[in-house]
Structure formats: C-alpha cells, structure tokens
Amino acid sequence: DIDEEQDPTVEDMEDSALPTEVLAYQAQSVKVYKAPALAANNSLAIEEEEVGIKADGWIWKAGRLENMSAKEIEEWEETENRVQWFRAEADFERWQEQIEIKHADFQRVIASFTYYRDAWMRLSSQYSWTPGHCAYAREHSDMFESLRMDAQAKYDHCGIDILKNVRPGHTLADRILLWHAGEEKMFSFDRWASRPDFHDPTIRGATSEL
C-alpha cells in the first residue's frame, strides 16, 4: 500500500538533509503568535468607556491654565467670551438673512402667479378663437389663481408683519432696514460693539418715517 501524501512538519524536516536556511524558514512559517493580555484588557476598557457617559473634550473646558496668573486667566476668558459672542452674532445675522430671503421669495412667487393668472385670462377673452381655446386658457388662469391663493395664505400665516406690509412706492429692502433697526434696539448690540450706521446708497426712501 502507498501511504497518502502528508505535509511535512518541522520535526520531519529536522531529520532531512535540507539546508539549514530552509529549515529556519519553515520553522518561522508555522509559528503561532498570541496577542498579549494587555491589549485584550485595553480593548475591554475601551468598550466599557464607550458604554458609559463620555466626558467632554478639552476644547470645551476652560479650566486653570498652566503658568498663568489669575488675572491672565480672567483676561483669557474674556477674550474667549468675546470670540463666542461674535460667532453667535454671525449666526444671528445669517438667521436674519435667511428670513429676508424667504420673504423675498414669497413676494416673487406671488407676483409671478398673479402675472400668469392675468395673462391667461387675457388670452381667454381676447385671443381665443374657439371655445376650446377659451376653456384651456381659463383653466390655466384658475390654476395660477389657486397657486397664488395658497402662497398668499402661507405668507400671511408665517411672515413677519413689518416685512409683509410693503407700502406702495417702497421696497422690501426699505422694510428690512426698519426691521434691523428694531432688532438692534431689542438686543442692544450697541452696548457690546460700536459700529457706524448703515446707509445703503442703492435704496431710496429708507427712513424711519416709513
């Protein structure tokens, strides 16, 4: 009987006449490496830390700084508060800007729907040669009127009064200047930072009498 072929082991190769370099290479290839116990303990500790309450990072803490006197720390905290204040002011101004954009978009949409409603109504009465053309034009006029009414209702519900009520001869930009003046007084920005009055040269009639 012929014995089945088996992979040679390190013990078999030690009795063979193979060169020493080959034996050393084969012996290294069958070594088994075990992870040290310290690494396993560290992984368990990491898992326990993730399950529990995670502490805030150092960037959110303003504790005592090394090699700084109490006065220096107070000055550093004041500087930090100033930076945070200006960041909050920038966020507030971006919020204001988004509100202004939404009001402008609503007014443009309502004006656009009104224009197309009237345009299709004129087509139905002046340029429709057949009853079918007239019905088609009136259908589109009614569609744009429905869109206008829906947009107007939403604008009346969520818009700010001082920005919605634009008088004839004035623009939304005029109302925005008045709104900014009221916000400046309400939040007392002048107590924290002195800034010159803003006058937009492109806007006419932007006075406090609007």
BELSUL-V150282 format. One record per backbone hydrogen bond with DSSP energy under -0.5 kcal/mol. CO is the residue of the C=O (numbers start at 1). NH is the residue of the N-H. E is the energy in kcal/mol with one decimal. If there is no record, write none. Layout:
# BELSUL-V150282
co:CO nh:NH e:E
co:CO nh:NH e:E
This chain:
# BELSUL-V150282
co:1 nh:3 e:-0.6
co:9 nh:13 e:-1.9
co:10 nh:14 e:-1.4
co:11 nh:15 e:-0.9
co:12 nh:15 e:-0.6
co:12 nh:16 e:-0.6
co:19 nh:23 e:-1.8
co:20 nh:24 e:-2.2
co:21 nh:25 e:-1.9
co:22 nh:26 e:-2.4
co:23 nh:27 e:-2.1
co:24 nh:28 e:-1.8
co:25 nh:29 e:-1.6
co:26 nh:30 e:-0.8
co:27 nh:30 e:-0.6
co:28 nh:31 e:-1.1
co:31 nh:33 e:-0.5
co:36 nh:39 e:-0.6
co:36 nh:40 e:-1.2
co:37 nh:41 e:-2.2
co:38 nh:42 e:-2.2
co:39 nh:43 e:-2.1
co:40 nh:44 e:-2.0
co:41 nh:45 e:-2.1
co:42 nh:46 e:-2.2
co:43 nh:47 e:-2.1
co:44 nh:48 e:-2.3
co:45 nh:49 e:-2.0
co:46 nh:50 e:-2.1
co:47 nh:51 e:-1.8
co:48 nh:52 e:-1.7
co:57 nh:60 e:-1.3
co:58 nh:61 e:-1.3
co:65 nh:68 e:-0.9
co:69 nh:73 e:-2.3
co:70 nh:74 e:-2.1
co:71 nh:75 e:-2.3
co:72 nh:76 e:-2.3
co:73 nh:77 e:-2.5
co:74 nh:78 e:-2.1
co:75 nh:79 e:-2.2
co:76 nh:80 e:-2.3
co:77 nh:81 e:-2.5
co:78 nh:82 e:-2.2
co:79 nh:83 e:-2.2
co:80 nh:84 e:-2.4
co:81 nh:85 e:-2.4
co:82 nh:86 e:-2.4
co:83 nh:87 e:-2.0
co:84 nh:88 e:-2.4
co:85 nh:89 e:-2.5
co:86 nh:90 e:-2.1
co:87 nh:91 e:-2.2
co:88 nh:92 e:-2.3
co:89 nh:93 e:-2.4
co:90 nh:94 e:-2.0
co:91 nh:95 e:-2.0
co:92 nh:96 e:-2.4
co:93 nh:97 e:-2.4
co:94 nh:98 e:-2.2
co:95 nh:99 e:-1.9
co:96 nh:100 e:-2.4
co:97 nh:101 e:-2.3
co:98 nh:102 e:-2.3
co:99 nh:103 e:-2.1
co:100 nh:104 e:-2.3
co:101 nh:105 e:-2.6
co:102 nh:106 e:-2.4
co:103 nh:107 e:-2.3
co:104 nh:108 e:-2.2
co:105 nh:109 e:-2.6
co:106 nh:110 e:-2.6
co:107 nh:111 e:-2.2
co:108 nh:112 e:-2.4
co:109 nh:113 e:-2.6
co:110 nh:114 e:-2.2
co:111 nh:115 e:-2.1
co:112 nh:116 e:-2.3
co:113 nh:117 e:-2.1
co:114 nh:118 e:-2.1
co:115 nh:119 e:-2.4
co:116 nh:120 e:-2.3
co:117 nh:121 e:-1.7
co:118 nh:122 e:-2.2
co:119 nh:123 e:-1.9
co:120 nh:124 e:-1.9
co:121 nh:125 e:-1.3
co:122 nh:126 e:-2.5
co:122 nh:127 e:-0.6
co:123 nh:127 e:-1.1
co:127 nh:129 e:-0.7
co:130 nh:134 e:-2.0
co:131 nh:135 e:-2.4
co:132 nh:136 e:-2.3
co:133 nh:137 e:-2.3
co:134 nh:138 e:-2.4
co:135 nh:139 e:-2.2
co:136 nh:140 e:-1.8
co:137 nh:141 e:-2.1
co:138 nh:142 e:-2.5
co:139 nh:143 e:-1.9
co:140 nh:144 e:-2.2
co:141 nh:145 e:-1.8
co:142 nh:146 e:-2.2
co:143 nh:147 e:-2.1
co:144 nh:148 e:-2.2
co:145 nh:149 e:-2.5
co:146 nh:150 e:-2.1
co:147 nh:151 e:-2.3
co:148 nh:152 e:-2.7
co:149 nh:153 e:-2.3
co:150 nh:154 e:-2.0
co:151 nh:155 e:-2.3
co:152 nh:156 e:-2.6
co:153 nh:157 e:-1.5
co:154 nh:158 e:-2.2
co:155 nh:159 e:-2.1
co:160 nh:163 e:-0.9
co:160 nh:164 e:-2.1
co:161 nh:165 e:-2.3
co:164 nh:166 e:-1.8
co:165 nh:167 e:-0.7
co:167 nh:170 e:-1.9
co:171 nh:175 e:-1.3
co:172 nh:176 e:-2.1
co:173 nh:177 e:-1.7
co:174 nh:178 e:-1.5
co:175 nh:179 e:-2.4
co:176 nh:180 e:-2.6
co:177 nh:181 e:-1.9
co:178 nh:182 e:-2.0
co:179 nh:183 e:-2.3
co:180 nh:184 e:-2.5
co:181 nh:185 e:-1.7
co:182 nh:186 e:-2.1
co:183 nh:187 e:-2.4
co:184 nh:188 e:-0.9
co:184 nh:189 e:-1.1
co:188 nh:191 e:-1.1
co:189 nh:192 e:-1.4
co:189 nh:193 e:-2.2
co:197 nh:199 e:-0.5
co:199 nh:201 e:-0.7
co:200 nh:203 e:-1.4
co:205 nh:207 e:-1.8
co:207 nh:210 e:-1.3
